[in-house]
Amino acid sequence: MARFAEVAARLAGVVAVLLGWRPEEFWRATPEELAGVLAALAGDEAAPVDGAVVERLRGMFPDG
């Protein structure tokens, strides 16, 4: 079984290529956020974001 660090490094590389994310952007994203972005790129229909997620993001990014 692959170790967490190996899988995380591989995934960080994938999002760097696909999304242009820098390492700090990758590590600040939640698994839910990353899954949503990758699902949108794949064309999967994403469920609407609930209010708790919106409020959490507003707290993280108060300037909009």
Secondary structure, DSSP 8 states (H G I E B T S, - for coil): ---HHHHHHHHHHHHHHHH---HHHHHHS-HHHHHHHHHHHHT-------HHHHHHHHHH-TT-
